[in-house]
Amino acid sequence: KYTKFSISYYWINSLGQKTSIYHRLENVPIPPGKENKTATIPYDHTITSLANTSSTGTYYCDVKWDDIQIMGKGVFVLARDTAYVETFYVWEILTTLTVLLAVLSITATALLLWKRK
């Protein structure tokens, strides 16, 4: 009864719309001596590349038998544009400020020493 099942992969976008990605039917034979025992079989599915930033959403898989459906917890994927670059000006500002303070400090020290003479 439980050797025939279907596996579905889909995603739900931020608007709650469900989009199917992949679906397949499985028929797993039971090896001799393994009847009436629980078995775990891993199935992997790789999403090669996301179409665009609108591919952001939660991705799920579910398995359906005749009378049972089990759904995974889902994985949230945030898709960003390939040209997106985070800019951090903090280090540039700190470096500029440090150099400026060093130059002013050296100048002030030179002026104090020059005035003493």
PLY file of the C-alpha trace (Angstrom):
ply
format ascii 1.0
element vertex 117
property float x
property float y
property float z
element edge 116
property int vertex1
property int vertex2
end_header
0.00 0.00 0.00
2.76 2.48 0.88
5.23 1.53 -1.85
3.52 3.79 -4.41
3.64 7.50 -3.65
4.26 10.88 -5.24
6.83 13.54 -4.35
6.13 17.18 -5.14
8.36 20.25 -4.84
6.80 23.70 -4.90
7.19 27.20 -3.56
4.84 29.76 -2.09
5.62 33.39 -2.84
5.01 36.43 -0.64
1.44 36.70 -2.00
0.66 33.15 -0.89
0.56 31.79 -4.44
1.69 28.18 -4.85
3.90 27.33 -7.84
4.81 23.73 -8.71
8.49 23.09 -9.41
8.77 19.34 -9.83
6.60 16.24 -9.40
7.36 12.56 -9.71
5.71 9.24 -8.95
7.63 6.54 -7.09
7.13 2.81 -6.83
9.61 1.38 -4.33
9.83 -2.42 -4.18
10.06 -3.96 -0.71
13.10 -6.21 -0.32
12.43 -9.71 1.02
12.41 -9.79 4.82
11.70 -6.04 5.13
7.92 -6.25 5.02
6.00 -4.35 7.75
9.06 -2.33 8.77
9.63 1.41 8.64
12.10 2.57 6.00
13.59 5.98 5.31
14.69 6.84 1.80
16.29 10.25 1.08
15.27 12.16 -2.04
17.18 15.27 -3.04
16.14 17.95 -5.45
18.41 20.80 -6.46
17.08 24.08 -7.79
19.79 25.08 -10.25
19.19 28.81 -10.60
16.42 31.15 -9.64
14.78 33.06 -12.47
14.82 36.47 -10.78
14.27 38.23 -7.47
10.58 37.35 -7.61
11.66 33.75 -6.86
11.86 34.75 -3.19
9.59 32.60 -1.06
9.33 29.43 0.97
10.11 26.19 -0.84
8.43 22.94 0.23
8.25 19.29 -0.61
5.45 16.90 0.20
4.84 13.18 -0.16
1.40 11.72 -0.88
0.17 8.17 -0.51
-3.44 7.16 -1.13
-4.67 8.31 2.27
-1.74 10.25 3.78
0.02 13.50 2.89
3.18 14.66 4.68
4.54 18.14 4.05
8.04 19.37 4.88
8.68 22.41 7.07
9.91 24.47 4.14
13.03 26.49 3.43
12.86 30.26 2.97
14.95 31.54 0.05
15.71 35.23 -0.43
16.67 35.84 -4.06
18.74 38.94 -4.77
19.72 40.56 -8.02
23.21 39.54 -9.21
24.21 43.20 -9.48
23.33 43.86 -5.86
26.35 44.90 -3.83
26.15 45.95 -0.22
28.04 49.19 0.33
29.85 49.73 3.57
31.11 53.28 3.97
31.93 52.79 7.65
35.52 51.66 7.01
36.12 54.45 4.49
34.85 57.06 6.96
36.92 55.63 9.83
40.06 55.49 7.70
39.58 59.07 6.47
38.92 60.32 10.00
41.98 58.50 11.37
44.25 59.90 8.64
42.87 63.41 9.15
43.39 63.26 12.92
46.92 61.90 12.45
47.82 64.74 10.04
46.37 67.37 12.40
48.18 65.83 15.37
51.53 65.80 13.56
50.99 69.37 12.35
50.07 70.61 15.84
53.09 68.86 17.38
55.40 70.35 14.73
54.00 73.85 15.35
54.43 73.51 19.13
58.02 72.34 18.74
58.77 75.11 16.21
57.33 77.81 18.52
59.47 76.57 21.44
62.64 77.27 19.49
0 1
1 2
2 3
3 4
4 5
5 6
6 7
7 8
8 9
9 10
10 11
11 12
12 13
13 14
14 15
15 16
16 17
17 18
18 19
19 20
20 21
21 22
22 23
23 24
24 25
25 26
26 27
27 28
28 29
29 30
30 31
31 32
32 33
33 34
34 35
35 36
36 37
37 38
38 39
39 40
40 41
41 42
42 43
43 44
44 45
45 46
46 47
47 48
48 49
49 50
50 51
51 52
52 53
53 54
54 55
55 56
56 57
57 58
58 59
59 60
60 61
61 62
62 63
63 64
64 65
65 66
66 67
67 68
68 69
69 70
70 71
71 72
72 73
73 74
74 75
75 76
76 77
77 78
78 79
79 80
80 81
81 82
82 83
83 84
84 85
85 86
86 87
87 88
88 89
89 90
90 91
91 92
92 93
93 94
94 95
95 96
96 97
97 98
98 99
99 100
100 101
101 102
102 103
103 104
104 105
105 106
106 107
107 108
108 109
109 110
110 111
111 112
112 113
113 114
114 115
115 116
